[in-house]
């Protein structure tokens, strides 16, 4: 039987046509995938355009400013218009997403068309709001001190007397930070001891427009005109440059003329435990006020974690153009998974709201409540007070109206004890379309508090300093001149209410048991939000209590993971959204132990504490414009702790020398991430860059950013992975490799050399 010979050129043509079909198919599938998830983007990475644009604007601005007469001004304006008109053809808008970041950095080999692969995991993110490295260390030391004192017979609630007290104080007489840890991950808390992996993460805020007075917090300005509080989401013109074209976002640091606040190892210290903060011989080797400049807000930080997009202060679930971008809760639910949040503060507070709402301003109640209904999370739990909860009509419908068929609404009542609180949801299942809303405290409690009960380091929920103070003003100028403290001992919930409110760890357990029934898996975010609240108030007693709550809750998460597939089925990330400014003195362990032994642990926060932000008052007094003193010296005039207070408690807030309660806001200092079940993603992204509106931001050595953590959570949630490596021992293996290489090349747009190779090979073999 005679075989027909296929000409090599025909085979080549067939191969080209086939490859074009594959390319079109891959592109259309990928486009459909990103349209569906709100991620079809134009990328603008052409450096020539960026450079040329700046050159044209610079020339136009220079020529315009050099005009000296009416005729010359007119001529110059014409030239300016001519040169700036060239800019209109240059792209300015670009967006990235986690999948493309992972692909660029080689973490995955291709972008999937659908909702990932079969090796997906449940992803759990535990956020200690404001929980920086030093705050973790304080919590770890507190846990170890409490455990040791218990072994010595000391009751943490009441203290000890006689021989027990004497022996305990002898045990801690020479105790210092060196007896615990002075760098790295450390030990003492559940996530430090149980999670093997550790990294340091940056915040990298953005600055659009002018910075805030005194550089407190990055400005709440997007790429649209005006502060975000001055217009509804997206309802403002674009910010323009001197050429009246949309602002060309610069990925450089603000000090270099850019729009980013990038971490600087030299100015701020290589790691959070850098000696310039803790060791006398290194004081001054870094700038102690560097971390206070243009600090990030919780909303922007949480949005980066929830969506992978950088945004501005106060903005939630939107990018810098105030466009909605999908959150991990939404991503999970779109793909048939469950998604939910639990917080110890209002559920529509900055961090949880970033995962379940979309708003250009975190204080826009209407935007928060409207978008919450649109996101419709599987579960939401937290404090329900004022604007920090769904609107009353929605709550009423969940309770007795149309939404009650989908939602089960649990709320604090004086007829329901905490141990019975979650009975009504034991049989519910997300696969059946069930949703759960949990309202505690706030409008549902007599005390109307905006957080869960504050525990204190002694776990008594009482006998704490309610820090307060009076601002004394200049009678003529009306500006602040000093603060007078007037704190009193108090409690934030009455004893009856404590029996009605489940502990935060029980809220976490109930959420996991419910979400864990989803057959396709889930994404869950738990926030210990009152860590941040305590730090804002310079309140160590409250803060240590919240660290103990965080420790207990993460222990519950770990136990759940061990009972539900371990690390093959689950990934856990424990971290912060940003840091504050706490410094422990070497004898802090001794000071804490002695106060516990004496039954006076509430005094770990001095009575002279006020909870008033010293630098904010200094700015109101115009001190940020006075160069006759340093920033630290100005702050010192508005603090209220004495030097003896600092010695008594073994710690202080703010820069050294500024007074014990010298700073009450966020900082840009990098913070720790403990994790497990990540399968190497974080390690691969260490030090890598990322994109902000299409511009590449350089990575920070030995650190990751919020954006990277988001990408790794998404990778594990949907099982995105590298293609398996196949040995190339024979012809079949070679063909297998070529097919995979072809797929990868198509995705990267470099298909033609491969097409020619395949066509030539097939044609030669059949010729």
C-alpha positions in Angstrom: 0.0 0.0 0.0 1.5 3.3 -1.1 1.7 6.1 1.5 1.2 9.7 0.5 4.0 12.2 1.4 2.9 15.4 3.1 5.1 18.3 2.0 7.1 19.9 4.8 5.8 23.4 4.0 2.2 22.2 4.4 3.0 20.7 7.7 4.6 23.9 8.8 1.5 25.9 7.7 -0.8 23.5 9.6 1.4 23.8 12.7 1.2 27.6 12.5 -2.6 27.6 12.2 -2.9 25.1 15.1 -0.6 27.2 17.3 -2.7 30.3 16.5 -5.8 28.5 17.5 -4.1 27.5 20.8 -3.0 31.1 21.4 -6.5 32.5 20.7 -8.0 29.8 23.0 -5.6 30.5 25.8 -6.1 34.3 25.4 -9.9 34.1 25.3 -10.0 31.7 28.3 -7.7 33.8 30.2 -9.6 37.0 29.3 -12.9 35.3 30.3 -11.4 34.3 33.6 -10.3 37.8 34.4 -13.4 39.5 33.2 -15.4 37.2 35.4 -13.3 38.1 38.5 -13.2 41.8 37.6 -9.5 41.6 36.6 -9.2 42.5 32.9 -6.5 45.1 32.9 -4.4 47.2 30.6 -0.8 47.0 31.5 1.5 50.0 30.9 5.0 49.0 31.5 6.8 50.8 28.6 9.7 52.6 30.3 10.2 54.7 27.2 6.8 56.2 27.5 7.4 56.9 31.2 10.7 58.6 30.6 9.5 60.5 27.5 6.4 61.7 29.3 8.4 63.2 32.1 10.8 64.8 29.6 8.0 66.4 27.8 6.3 67.7 30.9 9.6 69.0 32.3 10.3 70.8 29.0 6.8 72.2 28.9 6.9 73.4 32.5 10.3 74.9 32.1 9.4 76.8 29.0 6.2 78.0 30.5 7.9 79.4 33.6 10.6 81.2 31.6 8.1 83.4 29.7 8.5 87.1 30.5 6.1 88.9 28.2 2.6 88.5 26.9 3.7 87.5 23.4 6.3 85.2 24.7 3.9 83.7 27.2 1.4 83.0 24.4 4.2 81.4 22.3 5.3 79.4 25.2 1.8 78.2 26.0 1.5 77.1 22.4 4.7 75.2 22.7 3.5 73.6 25.9 0.2 72.5 24.3 2.1 71.1 21.4 4.5 69.1 23.5 1.9 68.0 26.1 -0.5 66.9 23.3 1.9 64.1 22.5 1.2 62.6 25.8 -2.4 61.6 25.1 -1.4 58.6 23.1 0.7 57.2 26.0 -0.9 54.6 28.2 -1.3 55.6 31.8 -3.7 53.1 33.3 -2.5 49.6 34.2 -3.4 47.0 36.8 -1.9 43.7 37.9 -3.3 40.7 39.7 -1.9 37.9 41.9 -1.9 35.3 39.2 0.3 37.4 36.9 2.6 38.2 39.8 2.9 34.5 40.6 3.5 33.7 36.9 6.2 36.4 36.5 8.1 35.2 39.5 8.0 31.5 38.5 5.8 30.4 41.4 3.3 29.0 38.8 3.8 28.0 35.2 0.4 29.1 33.8 -2.7 31.0 34.7 -5.7 28.6 35.0 -8.9 29.2 33.1 -11.2 28.4 35.9 -11.2 28.2 39.7 -7.9 26.4 40.2 -7.0 22.8 40.6 -7.8 19.9 42.9 -4.9 20.4 45.3 -6.5 23.5 46.8 -6.5 24.3 50.5 -8.6 26.0 53.1 -6.8 29.3 53.8 -7.0 30.9 57.2 -5.6 34.4 57.8 -5.2 35.5 61.5 -4.5 39.3 61.8 -3.4 40.9 65.0 -4.2 44.5 64.1 -1.1 46.6 64.8 0.7 43.5 66.1 4.4 44.3 65.4 7.5 42.3 66.4 7.9 44.0 69.8 4.2 43.5 70.6 4.5 39.8 69.8 7.6 39.6 72.0 5.8 41.4 74.9 2.9 38.9 74.5 5.3 35.9 74.4 7.1 37.0 77.5 3.8 37.6 79.3 2.7 34.1 78.5 5.9 32.6 79.7 5.9 34.7 82.9 2.3 33.7 83.7 3.1 30.0 83.1 6.2 30.2 85.3 4.4 32.1 88.1 1.6 29.5 88.1 4.2 26.8 88.6 5.6 28.8 91.5 2.1 29.0 93.1 1.3 32.6 92.2 -2.3 33.4 91.3 -2.2 35.8 88.3 -5.5 37.4 89.4 -4.7 38.1 93.1 -0.9 37.7 93.4 0.9 36.0 96.3 2.2 36.8 99.8 4.7 35.3 102.2 7.2 32.7 101.2 5.5 32.1 97.8 5.9 35.8 96.9 9.5 35.9 98.2 10.5 32.8 96.2 8.8 34.1 93.0 10.6 37.4 93.2 13.9 35.7 93.8 13.3 33.7 90.6 12.8 36.8 88.6 15.3 39.1 90.3 17.8 39.1 87.4 15.4 38.3 84.6 16.0 40.3 81.4 15.0 40.1 77.7 18.1 38.1 77.1 16.5 35.2 79.0 13.7 35.1 76.4 14.7 36.3 72.9 16.2 39.3 71.2 15.8 38.6 67.5 13.9 36.5 65.0 10.7 34.5 65.4 11.0 33.8 69.1 8.9 31.5 71.2 6.1 31.5 73.8 2.9 32.0 71.8 1.1 29.2 69.9 1.9 30.5 66.4 5.6 31.0 67.3 5.9 27.5 68.7 3.7 25.6 66.2 4.3 27.3 62.9 7.7 26.5 61.3 7.9 29.2 58.8 8.7 32.9 59.4 9.1 36.0 57.4 9.2 39.8 57.7 6.6 41.9 55.8 6.5 45.5 54.7 3.5 47.8 54.3 4.7 50.3 51.6 1.9 52.9 51.7 1.2 55.2 48.7 1.3 59.0 48.7 -0.8 60.9 46.1 -0.8 64.7 46.4 0.5 66.5 49.5 1.4 64.6 52.7 -0.6 65.2 55.8 0.4 67.9 58.3 3.4 66.5 60.3 3.5 63.5 58.0 1.0 61.6 60.3 -0.3 58.8 58.3 -0.2 58.6 54.5 -2.8 61.0 52.9 -6.3 59.8 52.1 -6.0 60.7 48.5 -6.6 58.4 45.5 -5.8 59.0 41.8 -9.0 61.0 41.7 -9.2 64.6 42.7 -9.9 65.6 46.3 -9.7 63.6 49.6 -11.7 60.4 49.5 -14.0 61.9 52.2 -15.1 64.6 49.7 -16.8 62.5 47.1 -18.5 59.2 46.5 -16.6 56.3 45.2 -15.3 57.0 41.7 -17.2 60.3 41.5 -14.4 62.7 40.9 -12.1 63.6 38.0 -8.7 62.1 37.6 -5.7 63.8 39.2 -3.7 65.4 36.5 -0.1 66.5 36.1 1.3 69.8 34.8 0.5 68.7 31.3 -3.1 68.2 32.3 -2.8 64.5 31.6 -3.7 61.8 34.2 -1.0 61.6 36.8 1.7 59.1 35.9 2.1 57.1 39.1 5.8 56.8 40.1 6.9 53.5 41.8 9.9 55.4 43.4 10.1 56.3 47.0 8.5 59.6 48.1 11.9 61.0 49.0 13.0 60.4 45.4 10.0 62.1 43.9 7.8 59.0 43.7 4.4 58.0 45.1 5.5 55.1 47.4 6.8 55.0 51.0 9.3 52.2 50.6 11.2 50.6 53.5 14.8 51.8 53.9 17.1 49.5 55.9 19.6 52.2 56.6 17.2 54.8 57.9 14.9 52.4 59.7 17.0 49.3 60.6 17.3 46.1 58.7 14.9 44.2 60.9 12.4 45.2 63.6 14.8 44.0 66.3 17.6 46.2 64.9 20.1 47.3 67.6 19.5 51.0 66.9 16.2 50.7 68.9 17.4 48.4 71.7 21.2 48.6 72.3 22.8 51.7 73.7 25.9 51.4 71.6 23.8 51.5 68.4 21.4 54.3 69.4 21.3 56.9 66.7 22.6 54.5 64.0 19.2 54.8 62.4 16.6 57.6 62.4 14.2 56.9 65.4 11.5 59.1 63.7 11.8 57.5 60.2 9.1 54.8 61.0 6.7 57.6 62.0 6.5 59.3 58.6 3.6 58.7 56.3 2.5 55.6 58.1 -0.2 53.3 56.6 -3.8 53.0 57.7 -5.5 49.8 58.5 -8.0 50.0 55.7 -5.3 50.3 53.0 -3.2 47.6 54.6 -6.1 45.2 54.8 -7.1 46.0 51.3 -3.7 45.0 50.0 -4.0 41.7 51.9 -7.6 41.1 50.8 -7.2 42.1 47.1 -3.5 42.3 46.2 -3.9 45.9 45.2 -2.3 48.9 46.8 -4.7 51.7 47.7 -4.8 54.9 49.7 -5.6 55.6 53.4 -9.2 55.0 54.4 -10.0 53.1 51.2 -11.6 49.6 51.3 -11.7 46.9 48.6 -10.9 49.4 45.8 -7.8 50.3 43.8 -6.2 53.7 43.5 -8.8 54.6 40.8 -11.5 53.8 43.3 -12.7 50.8 41.3 -13.9 47.7 43.1 -11.4 44.9 43.1 -12.4 41.4 44.2 -11.5 40.2 47.7 -10.5 36.8 48.8 -13.9 36.3 50.4 -15.6 37.1 47.1 -13.1 35.0 45.1 -13.8 32.0 47.3 -17.6 32.4 47.1 -17.5 32.9 43.3 -15.9 29.5 43.0 -18.4 27.7 45.2 -16.4 28.0 48.4 -17.4 29.6 51.7 -15.9 32.9 52.9 -16.2 34.7 56.2 -14.7 37.0 58.8 -14.6 37.2 62.6 -13.4 40.2 64.5 -13.1 41.4 68.1 -14.1 44.9 67.0 -17.0 46.1 64.7 -17.4 43.8 61.7 -17.4 46.8 59.4 -14.3 48.3 61.0 -11.3 48.8 58.7 -9.7 45.3 58.6 -12.7 43.0 58.4 -14.5 45.5 56.1 -11.7 45.3 53.6 -12.6 41.7 53.0 -16.4 42.1 52.8 -17.1 45.7 51.5 -16.0 48.2 48.9 -15.8 51.9 49.7 -13.5 54.8 48.9 -13.9 56.0 52.5 -14.1 53.7 55.5 -16.3 56.3 57.2 -19.0 56.3 54.5 -21.7 54.3 56.3 -23.9 54.1 53.2 -21.1 52.6 51.0 -20.2 50.1 53.7 -23.7 48.9 54.3 -24.7 48.8 50.7 -21.6 46.9 49.6 -21.9 44.4 52.5 -25.2 43.3 51.0 -23.7 43.0 47.6 -20.7 40.9 48.8 -23.1 38.8 51.0 -20.4 36.9 52.9 -21.0 33.4 54.1 -20.3 34.5 57.7 -19.6 37.8 59.5 -19.1 38.1 63.2 -18.1 41.1 65.4 -19.3 44.0 67.4 -22.5 45.6 66.1 -22.4 49.3 67.0 -23.6 52.4 65.2 -22.1 52.4 61.6 -20.0 49.3 62.2 -22.8 46.9 61.3 -25.3 46.2 58.5 -28.2 48.7 58.4 -31.2 48.1 60.6 -33.5 47.2 57.7 -31.1 44.4 56.6 -30.8 43.2 60.2 -34.5 43.1 60.6 -34.9 41.2 57.4 -32.3 38.7 58.5 -34.2 38.2 61.8 -37.8 38.0 60.7 -38.1 39.0 57.0 -37.2 37.8 53.5 -33.5 37.3 54.3 -34.2 35.0 57.2 -34.5 32.1 54.8 -30.8 32.5 54.0 -29.4 34.2 57.1 -29.3 33.0 60.7 -28.9 36.1 62.9 -27.3 35.5 66.3 -27.1 38.4 68.7 -26.2 39.0 72.4 -29.2 38.6 74.7 -29.6 38.5 78.5 -31.6 35.3 78.2 -28.8 33.3 76.3 -25.6 32.3 78.0 -22.3 32.3 76.1 -22.0 28.4 76.3 -25.4 28.1 74.5 -24.9 30.9 72.0 -24.0 28.9 69.0 -26.5 26.0 69.3 -28.8 27.5 66.6 -26.1 27.1 63.9 -24.8 23.6 64.7 -26.9 22.0 61.8 -26.3 24.7 59.3 -24.2 24.1 56.2 -22.8 26.6 53.6 -23.4 24.1 50.9 -27.1 24.5 51.6 -26.9 28.3 51.1 -26.8 29.1 54.8 -25.3 32.3 56.0 -24.5 33.5 59.6 -24.3 36.9 61.1 -23.2 37.3 64.7 -23.7 40.6 66.6 -22.1 41.1 70.0 -21.6 44.1 72.3 -22.3 47.6 71.0 -26.0 48.1 70.4 -26.8 44.7 71.8 -25.3 45.2 75.2 -25.9 47.5 78.2 -22.3 48.8 78.2 -22.4 49.6 74.4 -18.7 48.9 74.1 -17.0 48.9 70.6 -14.9 45.8 71.3 -15.1 42.5 73.0 -14.3 42.4 76.8 -10.8 43.7 77.5 -9.0 40.9 79.4 -6.0 42.5 81.0 -2.8 40.5 81.6 -4.3 39.1 84.7 -7.4 37.9 82.8 -9.8 39.5 85.3 -11.7 41.8 82.9 -11.7 44.5 85.6 -9.5 46.7 87.7 -7.9 48.4 84.7 -6.9 52.0 84.2 -9.4 53.8 82.0 -6.7 56.2 80.7 -7.9 59.8 80.1 -6.5 63.3 80.3 -7.4 66.9 79.9 -5.8 69.1 77.2 -4.8 72.5 78.5 -4.8 75.2 75.8 -3.3 78.6 75.5 -6.0 81.1 76.5 -5.1 83.5 73.7 -4.1 81.2 70.8 -6.4 78.3 71.7 -3.7 75.8 70.9 -2.6 72.9 73.1 0.2 73.5 75.6 0.2 70.4 77.7 -1.9 67.4 78.9 -3.0 66.7 82.5 -3.8 63.0 83.3 -6.9 62.0 85.2 -7.2 58.2 84.9 -9.5 56.1 87.0 -9.8 52.3 87.7 -12.7 50.8 85.8 -14.1 47.9 83.8 -15.6 48.0 80.3 -18.3 45.3 80.7 -20.4 44.5 83.8 -20.2 41.0 85.2 -23.6 39.9 83.9 -22.7 40.8 80.3 -19.5 38.7 80.5 -21.6 35.6 80.9 -23.5 36.4 77.7 -20.6 37.0 75.4 -18.6 34.1 73.9 -14.8 34.4 74.2 -13.2 35.4 70.9 -11.6 31.9 70.6 -15.1 30.4 70.8 -16.3 32.7 68.0 -13.3 31.5 65.9 -14.1 27.9 66.7 -17.8 28.3 65.7 -16.8 30.0 62.5 -14.4 27.2 61.6 -16.9 24.5 62.3 -19.5 26.2 60.1 -17.3 27.2 57.2 -15.5 23.9 57.4 -18.6 22.1 56.1 -18.2 23.7 52.7 -17.3 20.9 50.3 -15.2 23.1 48.1 -13.3 24.6 51.0 -13.2 28.1 52.5 -11.3 31.3 53.1 -11.5 32.7 56.7 -10.1 35.9 58.2 -9.9 36.3 62.0 -8.9 39.7 63.4 -7.9 40.6 67.0 -8.7 44.2 66.4 -8.3 45.5 69.9 -4.6 45.0 69.9 -4.5 48.1 67.7 -6.9 49.9 69.9 -4.8 49.2 73.0 -1.6 50.4 71.2 -3.3 53.6 70.1 -3.9 54.3 73.8 -0.4 53.3 74.9 -2.2 50.7 77.2 0.1 47.7 77.9 -2.3 46.0 80.2 -5.0 45.9 77.6 -2.6 45.0 74.9 -1.1 42.0 76.7 -4.7 40.8 77.4 -5.4 40.9 73.7 -2.2 39.1 72.8 -3.3 36.3 75.2 -6.7 36.3 73.3 -4.8 36.0 70.0 -2.7 33.2 71.4 -5.8 31.3 72.6 -7.6 31.8 69.3 -4.7 30.7 67.1 -4.5 27.6 69.4 -8.1 26.8 68.5 -7.3 27.3 64.8 -4.3 24.9 65.1 -6.4 22.2 66.8 -9.0 22.5 64.1 -6.4 22.2 61.4 -4.8 19.1 63.0 -8.3 17.5 63.1 -9.2 18.4 59.5 -6.5 17.3 57.2 -3.4 19.0 58.6 -1.2 21.0 56.4 -2.0 19.1 53.2 -5.5 20.5 53.4 -5.0 23.8 55.1 -2.7 26.9 55.1 -2.4 29.3 58.0 -0.9 32.7 58.1 -0.6 34.7 61.3 0.5 38.3 61.0 -0.4 42.0 61.4 -1.5 44.7 59.0 1.0 47.2 60.3 3.1 48.0 63.4 3.0 50.6 66.2 6.0 51.9 68.2 6.7 50.0 71.3 10.0 49.4 73.0 10.7 47.0 75.8 13.5 47.8 78.3 15.9 45.0 79.3 14.2 44.5 82.6 10.6 44.3 81.3 10.2 40.6 82.3 11.1 41.4 85.9 8.9 44.4 86.1 5.9 42.5 84.8 6.5 39.5 87.0 6.8 41.7 90.2 3.5 43.5 89.4 1.8 40.1 88.9 3.2 38.8 92.2 2.0 41.9 94.0 -1.5 41.6 92.5 -1.0 45.0 90.8 -0.6 44.0 87.2 -2.9 46.8 86.0 -0.1 49.1 86.9 1.9 47.8 83.9 0.1 50.7 82.3 1.0 53.8 84.4 -1.8 55.8 86.1 -0.4 58.8 84.3 -1.3 57.4 80.9 -3.9 59.5 79.0 -4.5 57.8 75.7 -4.1 61.1 74.0 -1.8 61.3 70.9 1.1 63.6 71.8 2.3 64.3 68.3 -1.2 65.1 67.1 -1.4 67.8 69.8 2.1 69.1 68.8 0.8 69.4 65.2 -2.2 71.3 66.4 0.2 73.6 68.2 2.1 74.1 65.0 5.2 72.4 66.3 5.8 70.5 63.1 6.7 73.8 61.5 9.2 74.7 64.2 12.7 73.6 63.4 14.2 75.0 66.5 13.7 71.6 68.2 13.6 68.1 67.0 10.4 66.1 66.5 11.2 64.1 69.6 11.7 67.2 71.7 8.4 68.7 70.6 6.6 65.4 71.4 8.1 65.3 74.9 6.3 68.5 75.9 2.9 66.8 75.4 3.6 63.5 77.1 2.5 62.7 80.7 4.6 59.7 81.8 7.5 60.5 84.2 10.9 59.0 83.9 10.0 57.0 87.0 6.9 55.6 85.2 9.1 54.2 82.5 11.4 52.6 85.1 8.5 51.1 86.9 6.9 49.4 83.8 10.0 48.6 81.8 8.7 49.9 78.5 7.7 53.0 76.5 5.8 54.0 73.4 7.3 56.2 70.7 10.9 57.2 70.0 13.4 57.0 72.9 13.6 60.2 74.8 10.1 61.4 73.8 8.4 60.3 77.0 6.7 57.1 77.8 3.5 57.8 75.9 5.2 59.6 73.1 3.4 58.1 70.1 -0.1 56.7 69.5 -0.2 56.0 65.8 0.9 53.4 63.3 4.4 53.1 61.8 6.0 51.8 58.6 8.2 49.4 60.5 8.1 45.9 59.0 6.4 43.2 61.1 6.5 39.4 61.5 4.6 36.7 59.6 4.4 33.2 61.0 2.9 30.6 58.6 2.6 26.9 57.6 1.0 25.0 54.7 2.2 27.6 52.2 4.2 25.1 50.1 7.1 27.4 49.4 5.3 30.4 47.9 6.4 33.0 50.4 10.0 31.9 50.2 9.9 32.3 46.4 8.6 35.8 46.6 11.0 37.1 49.2 12.6 40.3 48.0 10.6 40.4 44.8 8.9 43.4 43.3 5.3 43.9 42.4 3.2 46.3 40.4 1.0 49.3 41.4 -1.2 50.6 38.5 1.1 49.0 36.0 4.4 50.4 37.4 6.9 48.0 38.9 7.8 48.6 42.5 11.2 47.2 43.6 11.1 44.6 46.3 12.8 44.9 49.7 15.7 42.6 50.4 14.8 39.6 52.7 11.2 40.8 53.0 7.8 40.4 51.4 5.0 42.8 51.1 1.2 42.6 51.7 0.8 42.0 48.0 2.9 38.9 48.1 1.0 37.4 51.0 -2.2 38.0 49.1 -0.8 36.2 46.1 0.3 33.2 48.1 -3.1 32.9 49.9 -4.8 32.9 46.5 -2.4 30.4 45.2 -3.2 27.9 48.0 -6.9 28.7 48.0 -7.2 27.7 44.4 -4.4 25.1 44.1 -2.3 27.1 41.6 0.9 25.3 41.1 3.9 24.7 38.9 3.6 22.0 36.2 5.3 18.7 37.0 8.8 18.2 35.6 8.9 15.1 33.3 12.2 13.3 32.6 13.4 13.5 29.0 14.7 10.0 28.4 13.1 9.1 25.1 11.1 10.5 22.2 7.8 10.4 24.1 9.3 12.4 26.9 10.7 14.9 24.5 7.2 15.4 22.9 5.7 15.7 26.4 8.2 18.4 27.2 7.6 20.3 24.0 3.8 20.3 24.6 4.3 21.8 28.1 6.9 24.2 26.8 4.5 25.2 24.0 1.7 25.9 26.5 4.0 28.0 28.6 5.4 29.8 25.6 2.0 30.6 24.3 1.1 32.2 27.7 4.2 34.3 27.4 3.6 35.3 23.8 6.9 33.7 22.4 5.5 30.9 20.2 7.0 31.4 16.8 10.5 29.8 17.4 8.8 26.8 18.8 6.4 26.6 15.8 9.2 26.6 13.4 11.0 23.9 15.3 8.0 21.6 15.5 7.2 22.2 11.8 10.7 21.5 10.7 10.9 18.4 12.8 7.7 16.8 11.6 8.3 17.8 8.0 11.8 16.2 8.0 10.6 13.0 9.6 7.9 12.5 7.0 9.7 13.8 3.9 
